[in-house]
C-alpha cells in the first residue's frame, strides 16, 4: 500500500525550518507518512517582493518575537538554539549539497547536521569546511561537494526555487500535500493529518 506523501520545502537560513527538520522524521514515521525533502532558496522569492533580507530583520519587533518564540519551542523539543551571525546565513552551498545528498538514504541526516551546525552551534554554513564536516557526519562520499557544484546541479537548484515560487511558497518551512499548502512549523501536524485524510 502506498503511503501518503508530504513535501517538506525548507531553507537552511530559516529558524523554523530547523525545528521542523529535527522532528519531522520521527513524527512522520509515527503517522505513517512519507516525506519528500525539498531544499530551495528564499532569497529570490524575498527579492521578488522587494525585500533585501529576512522579514525578521526588516521588522525588528517581529525579529525579537521570533527569537523568543524559537527559544521556547526549541527548549520544549530539547534542541539547542543560538542566533547565528550573520543572520540570515547564506545557505546556497548547503542547499546544493542537500539536493545531491537527498538522492541517497542518508540525505536527510545531512540536512539535520547542517541545521544543528547553524542553529545549535552557531557555525557559518556558507563555509565549505563546515558543510564538509556535516557531509562526513552523515556518511556522504567525499566528492559530494564537488558534485553539488556541477552546472547541472546548480541549474536544478534554480529550477527548484522557481518551482517553489510558482507554487505559491512565500516562506519556510512549507508543506505540500498534493496542491494543498501549509506554511510554518506550527502547521506540520496539520499537514500530516491532511495527508492521512486526503493523501
C-alpha positions as a Python dict, from the first residue, in 0.01 Angstrom:
ca = {
    (1, 'X'): (0, 0, 0),
    (2, 'X'): (135, 342, -95),
    (3, 'X'): (189, 577, 195),
    (4, 'X'): (57, 936, 176),
    (5, 'X'): (323, 1193, 95),
    (6, 'X'): (412, 1532, 243),
    (7, 'X'): (660, 1755, 61),
    (8, 'X'): (881, 1943, 306),
    (9, 'X'): (1010, 2265, 148),
    (10, 'X'): (1284, 2412, 363),
    (11, 'X'): (1551, 2680, 364),
    (12, 'X'): (1866, 2635, 567),
    (13, 'X'): (1858, 3001, 675),
    (14, 'X'): (1510, 2954, 823),
    (15, 'X'): (1495, 2906, 1203),
    (16, 'X'): (1155, 2742, 1193),
    (17, 'X'): (1274, 2500, 922),
    (18, 'X'): (1528, 2385, 1183),
    (19, 'X'): (1252, 2293, 1426),
    (20, 'X'): (1059, 2102, 1160),
    (21, 'X'): (1363, 1922, 1020),
    (22, 'X'): (1469, 1793, 1359),
    (23, 'X'): (1135, 1637, 1447),
    (24, 'X'): (990, 1552, 1108),
    (25, 'X'): (1144, 1204, 1062),
    (26, 'X'): (1002, 1071, 1389),
    (27, 'X'): (657, 1231, 1369),
    (28, 'X'): (615, 1133, 1003),
    (29, 'X'): (718, 774, 1076),
    (30, 'X'): (471, 759, 1363),
    (31, 'X'): (198, 891, 1136),
    (32, 'X'): (289, 655, 852),
    (33, 'X'): (352, 940, 609),
    (34, 'X'): (635, 959, 355),
    (35, 'X'): (835, 1283, 350),
    (36, 'X'): (999, 1431, 41),
    (37, 'X'): (1264, 1682, 143),
    (38, 'X'): (1276, 1982, -94),
    (39, 'X'): (1553, 2238, -40),
    (40, 'X'): (1509, 2579, -200),
    (41, 'X'): (1626, 2939, -164),
    (42, 'X'): (1411, 3211, -13),
    (43, 'X'): (1637, 3495, -127),
    (44, 'X'): (1499, 3519, -483),
    (45, 'X'): (1143, 3492, -351),
    (46, 'X'): (1201, 3769, -99),
    (47, 'X'): (1369, 3982, -367),
    (48, 'X'): (1061, 3949, -588),
    (49, 'X'): (862, 4102, -301),
    (50, 'X'): (1109, 4390, -272),
    (51, 'X'): (1282, 4258, 40),
    (52, 'X'): (1661, 4269, 66),
    (53, 'X'): (1679, 4047, 375),
    (54, 'X'): (1464, 3839, 609),
    (55, 'X'): (1141, 3999, 731),
    (56, 'X'): (1271, 3921, 1081),
    (57, 'X'): (1542, 4179, 1013),
    (58, 'X'): (1321, 4424, 829),
    (59, 'X'): (1072, 4436, 1117),
    (60, 'X'): (1270, 4439, 1445),
    (61, 'X'): (970, 4371, 1670),
    (62, 'X'): (888, 4065, 1463),
    (63, 'X'): (1250, 3953, 1484),
    (64, 'X'): (1263, 3990, 1863),
    (65, 'X'): (942, 3791, 1895),
    (66, 'X'): (1068, 3519, 1660),
    (67, 'X'): (1387, 3455, 1856),
    (68, 'X'): (1197, 3442, 2185),
    (69, 'X'): (940, 3207, 2030),
    (70, 'X'): (1222, 2993, 1891),
    (71, 'X'): (1380, 2974, 2238),
    (72, 'X'): (1055, 2849, 2390),
    (73, 'X'): (987, 2597, 2114),
    (74, 'X'): (1345, 2469, 2097),
    (75, 'X'): (1354, 2418, 2474),
    (76, 'X'): (1030, 2223, 2460),
    (77, 'X'): (1177, 2000, 2189),
    (78, 'X'): (1507, 1957, 2373),
    (79, 'X'): (1703, 2136, 2099),
    (80, 'X'): (1991, 2375, 2139),
    (81, 'X'): (1948, 2725, 2000),
    (82, 'X'): (2174, 3016, 1923),
    (83, 'X'): (2132, 3305, 1684),
    (84, 'X'): (2384, 3263, 1402),
    (85, 'X'): (2594, 3558, 1294),
    (86, 'X'): (2522, 3687, 1041),
    (87, 'X'): (2152, 3617, 1016),
    (88, 'X'): (2023, 3504, 778),
    (89, 'X'): (2302, 3271, 679),
    (90, 'X'): (2393, 3208, 316),
    (91, 'X'): (2257, 2856, 262),
    (92, 'X'): (2334, 2825, -110),
    (93, 'X'): (2613, 2568, -81),
    (94, 'X'): (2423, 2371, 182),
    (95, 'X'): (2113, 2363, -39),
    (96, 'X'): (2312, 2245, -340),
    (97, 'X'): (2475, 1969, -139),
    (98, 'X'): (2139, 1871, 11),
    (99, 'X'): (1993, 1839, -336),
    (100, 'X'): (2261, 1582, -423),
    (101, 'X'): (2253, 1416, -82),
    (102, 'X'): (1877, 1365, -84),
    (103, 'X'): (1919, 1119, -368),
    (104, 'X'): (2065, 887, -103),
    (105, 'X'): (1904, 725, 203),
    (106, 'X'): (2122, 936, 437),
    (107, 'X'): (2040, 1268, 273),
    (108, 'X'): (1807, 1391, 545),
    (109, 'X'): (2078, 1318, 803),
    (110, 'X'): (2297, 1570, 621),
    (111, 'X'): (2019, 1830, 635),
    (112, 'X'): (1974, 1784, 1008),
    (113, 'X'): (2351, 1807, 1059),
    (114, 'X'): (2355, 2144, 879),
    (115, 'X'): (2066, 2279, 1085),
    (116, 'X'): (2239, 2171, 1408),
    (117, 'X'): (2569, 2329, 1299),
    (118, 'X'): (2390, 2656, 1226),
    (119, 'X'): (2127, 2691, 1497),
    (120, 'X'): (2261, 2476, 1780),
    (121, 'X'): (2634, 2560, 1747),
    (122, 'X'): (2628, 2894, 1563),
    (123, 'X'): (2857, 2784, 1282),
    (124, 'X'): (2872, 2956, 944),
    (125, 'X'): (2707, 2725, 692),
    (126, 'X'): (2846, 2923, 398),
    (127, 'X'): (3186, 2781, 497),
    (128, 'X'): (3274, 2482, 280),
    (129, 'X'): (3462, 2326, 572),
    (130, 'X'): (3150, 2330, 789),
    (131, 'X'): (2947, 2170, 510),
    (132, 'X'): (3217, 1908, 452),
    (133, 'X'): (3202, 1819, 822),
    (134, 'X'): (2823, 1785, 801),
    (135, 'X'): (2856, 1563, 495),
    (136, 'X'): (3109, 1343, 672),
    (137, 'X'): (2885, 1323, 978),
    (138, 'X'): (2603, 1197, 754),
    (139, 'X'): (2829, 942, 586),
    (140, 'X'): (2821, 1107, 245),
    (141, 'X'): (3102, 1045, -6),
    (142, 'X'): (3395, 1287, -4),
    (143, 'X'): (3318, 1415, -356),
    (144, 'X'): (2963, 1528, -269),
    (145, 'X'): (3057, 1897, -257),
    (146, 'X'): (3220, 1878, -599),
    (147, 'X'): (2907, 1707, -733),
    (148, 'X'): (2692, 1978, -578),
    (149, 'X'): (2888, 2248, -762),
    (150, 'X'): (2829, 2094, -1104),
    (151, 'X'): (2647, 2312, -1354),
    (152, 'X'): (2367, 2057, -1380),
    (153, 'X'): (2305, 2068, -1005),
    (154, 'X'): (2321, 2447, -997),
    (155, 'X'): (2052, 2460, -1264),
    (156, 'X'): (1844, 2204, -1074),
    (157, 'X'): (1863, 2423, -762),
    (158, 'X'): (1749, 2722, -965),
    (159, 'X'): (1456, 2521, -1101),
    (160, 'X'): (1359, 2408, -752),
    (161, 'X'): (1342, 2768, -632),
    (162, 'X'): (1142, 2868, -939),
    (163, 'X'): (903, 2580, -870),
    (164, 'X'): (861, 2696, -511),
    (165, 'X'): (771, 3046, -627),
    (166, 'X'): (538, 2915, -898),
    (167, 'X'): (352, 2701, -645),
    (168, 'X'): (295, 2997, -416),
    (169, 'X'): (556, 2936, -147),
    (170, 'X'): (643, 3260, 31),
    (171, 'X'): (822, 3135, 342),
    (172, 'X'): (979, 2834, 508),
    (173, 'X'): (909, 2577, 615),
    (174, 'X'): (623, 2499, 381),
    (175, 'X'): (449, 2166, 336),
    (176, 'X'): (254, 2041, 38),
    (177, 'X'): (5, 1757, 29),
    (178, 'X'): (-77, 1744, -339),
    (179, 'X'): (-166, 2106, -417),
    (180, 'X'): (-261, 2190, -57),
    (181, 'X'): (-11, 2430, 104),
    (182, 'X'): (63, 2452, 476),
    (183, 'X'): (306, 2720, 594),
    (184, 'X'): (507, 2721, 912),
    (185, 'X'): (645, 2476, 1166),
    (186, 'X'): (321, 2508, 1362),
    (187, 'X'): (134, 2358, 1065),
    (188, 'X'): (344, 2042, 1045),
    (189, 'X'): (96, 1821, 1229),
    (190, 'X'): (-193, 1964, 1029),
    (191, 'X'): (-10, 1876, 707),
    (192, 'X'): (48, 1521, 828),
    (193, 'X'): (-318, 1486, 927),
    (194, 'X'): (-429, 1621, 590),
    (195, 'X'): (-206, 1369, 412),
    (196, 'X'): (-364, 1085, 607),
    (197, 'X'): (-716, 1211, 536),
    (198, 'X'): (-673, 1318, 175),
    (199, 'X'): (-350, 1162, 50),
}
